[in-house]
Amino acid sequence: MQEHAAEEPLSKTRRKQDMHALQALGARLVGLSAHQLDALDLPDSLAQAVREARAIASHEARRRQMQYIGRLMREIDAEPIRRQLAALDGGSAAETARHRRIEQWRARLLEDDVAMTDYAREHPGADLQALRALIRSARREHKAGAPPRAYRDLYRMLRGISAGAEGGAAAPPTP
């Protein structure tokens, strides 16, 4: 009985639901940046169709292109693409949270001198002298209304310290 159920064709409703799900997945692909799209392992025809869909301005032409993408996706296994997109979403969420933490530290360090003590406690390997110099420069720039060069450099330094702390904790010691 179970074998017989597996051989039954899918209902028209189920086929349409699957088709719309693949079109929605295709729409997600169209919404990715060029860098993210290149990182995915897509068949050439599908990647080309997605790139073409980005360039289409006409609503009707874009709708037809999205249907074409859905048709191309029916010919391939979409599960690996779903997994890759889920990994991108997870990575993006983690990267956004990391970015926010760094931004909060930068704001605290620029507003309050006591924040340096807290930062040094959390990041014992940080070059505090260089950090203090960047903070002073960023404060001077802000007062003078100058371009935020030191402000950006401060972010880059905090990002590097954060990456070193995260990488250092996860990396095994080298012999």
C-alpha positions as CSV (number, residue, x, y, z in Angstrom):
1,M,0.0,0.0,0.0
2,Q,2.8,2.4,0.9
3,E,4.6,1.7,-2.4
4,H,1.4,2.4,-4.3
5,A,1.0,5.8,-2.5
6,A,4.5,6.8,-3.5
7,E,3.8,6.1,-7.1
8,E,0.6,8.3,-7.2
9,P,1.2,11.5,-9.1
10,L,1.2,14.8,-7.2
11,S,-2.1,16.7,-7.2
12,K,-2.4,19.8,-9.3
13,T,-2.6,21.9,-6.1
14,R,0.6,20.4,-4.7
15,R,2.4,21.0,-8.0
16,K,1.3,24.6,-8.0
17,Q,2.4,25.1,-4.4
18,D,5.8,23.6,-5.2
19,M,6.1,25.9,-8.3
20,H,5.2,29.0,-6.3
21,A,7.7,28.0,-3.5
22,L,10.5,27.7,-6.2
23,Q,9.5,31.1,-7.7
24,A,9.7,32.6,-4.2
25,L,13.2,31.0,-3.8
26,G,14.1,32.5,-7.1
27,A,12.9,35.9,-5.9
28,R,15.2,35.6,-2.9
29,L,18.1,34.8,-5.3
30,V,17.3,38.0,-7.3
31,G,17.4,40.0,-4.1
32,L,20.9,38.9,-3.2
33,S,23.9,41.1,-3.8
34,A,26.2,40.2,-6.7
35,H,28.9,39.0,-4.2
36,Q,26.4,36.7,-2.3
37,L,25.1,35.4,-5.6
38,D,28.6,34.5,-6.8
39,A,29.2,32.7,-3.5
40,L,26.3,30.3,-4.2
41,D,26.9,27.3,-6.3
42,L,24.2,27.8,-9.0
43,P,24.0,26.3,-12.4
44,D,25.1,28.7,-15.1
45,S,21.7,29.0,-16.7
46,L,20.0,29.8,-13.4
47,A,22.7,32.3,-12.4
48,Q,22.4,34.1,-15.8
49,A,18.6,34.2,-15.5
50,V,18.9,35.7,-12.0
51,R,21.3,38.4,-13.3
52,E,19.0,39.2,-16.2
53,A,16.0,39.5,-13.8
54,R,17.9,42.2,-11.9
55,A,18.2,44.3,-15.0
56,I,14.5,44.2,-16.0
57,A,12.5,47.2,-15.0
58,S,9.2,46.3,-16.6
59,H,6.8,44.7,-14.2
60,E,5.4,42.2,-16.7
61,A,8.8,41.3,-18.1
62,R,10.1,40.8,-14.6
63,R,7.1,38.6,-13.8
64,R,7.8,36.4,-16.8
65,Q,11.5,36.2,-16.0
66,M,10.6,35.1,-12.4
67,Q,8.4,32.4,-13.9
68,Y,11.3,31.3,-16.1
69,I,13.6,31.2,-13.0
70,G,11.0,29.0,-11.3
71,R,11.0,26.7,-14.3
72,L,14.7,26.4,-14.3
73,M,14.6,25.7,-10.6
74,R,12.2,22.8,-11.2
75,E,14.9,21.1,-13.2
76,I,17.5,21.2,-10.4
77,D,17.5,20.1,-6.8
78,A,16.7,23.3,-4.9
79,E,17.5,21.9,-1.4
80,P,21.2,22.8,-1.6
81,I,20.3,26.4,-2.6
82,R,17.9,26.6,0.4
83,R,20.7,25.4,2.7
84,Q,23.1,27.9,1.3
85,L,20.6,30.7,1.7
86,A,19.9,29.7,5.3
87,A,23.6,29.8,6.0
88,L,23.8,33.3,4.5
89,D,20.9,34.4,6.7
90,G,22.6,33.0,9.8
91,G,25.9,34.6,8.8
92,S,24.3,37.9,8.1
93,A,22.5,37.9,11.4
94,A,25.7,37.2,13.3
95,E,27.6,39.8,11.3
96,T,24.9,42.4,12.0
97,A,25.0,41.7,15.7
98,R,28.8,41.9,15.7
99,H,28.6,45.2,13.8
100,R,26.2,46.6,16.4
101,R,28.4,45.6,19.3
102,I,31.4,47.3,17.7
103,E,29.3,50.5,17.0
104,Q,28.1,50.5,20.6
105,W,31.7,50.2,21.9
106,R,32.8,53.0,19.6
107,A,30.0,55.3,20.8
108,R,30.8,54.5,24.5
109,L,34.5,55.0,24.0
110,L,34.0,58.4,22.4
111,E,31.5,59.6,25.0
112,D,33.0,58.3,28.2
113,D,36.6,57.9,29.4
114,V,35.6,55.2,31.9
115,A,34.5,53.0,29.0
116,M,38.1,52.4,28.2
117,T,38.6,50.5,31.5
118,D,35.6,48.3,30.6
119,Y,36.9,47.7,27.1
120,A,40.4,46.8,28.4
121,R,38.9,44.3,30.8
122,E,36.9,42.6,28.1
123,H,39.7,42.8,25.5
124,P,43.0,42.2,27.4
125,G,45.2,42.0,24.2
126,A,44.1,45.4,22.8
127,D,46.7,48.1,22.1
128,L,45.3,50.6,24.5
129,Q,47.7,53.4,23.6
130,A,46.8,53.3,19.9
131,L,43.1,53.1,20.9
132,R,43.4,56.2,23.1
133,A,45.2,58.1,20.3
134,L,42.4,57.2,17.8
135,I,39.7,58.2,20.3
136,R,41.4,61.6,20.9
137,S,41.7,62.2,17.1
138,A,38.1,61.2,16.5
139,R,36.9,63.6,19.3
140,R,39.0,66.4,17.7
141,E,37.6,65.7,14.3
142,H,34.1,65.8,15.6
143,K,34.6,69.2,17.3
144,A,36.3,70.7,14.3
145,G,33.7,69.3,11.9
146,A,36.4,67.6,9.9
147,P,35.9,64.4,7.8
148,P,35.6,61.4,10.1
149,R,38.9,59.7,9.2
150,A,39.9,58.8,12.8
151,Y,36.3,57.8,13.5
152,R,36.4,55.2,10.8
153,D,39.9,54.1,11.8
154,L,38.6,53.6,15.3
155,Y,35.8,51.3,14.0
156,R,38.4,49.4,11.9
157,M,40.6,48.9,14.9
158,L,37.7,47.8,17.2
159,R,36.6,45.4,14.4
160,G,40.2,44.0,14.2
161,I,40.4,43.5,18.0
162,S,37.0,41.9,18.0
163,A,38.0,39.5,15.2
164,G,41.2,38.7,16.9
165,A,39.4,37.9,20.2
166,E,36.8,35.7,18.4
167,G,39.4,34.0,16.2
168,G,41.9,33.6,19.1
169,A,39.3,31.8,21.2
170,A,38.3,29.4,18.5
171,A,41.8,28.8,17.0
172,P,43.9,26.0,18.4
173,P,47.4,27.0,19.6
174,T,50.1,26.6,17.0
175,P,53.2,24.5,17.8
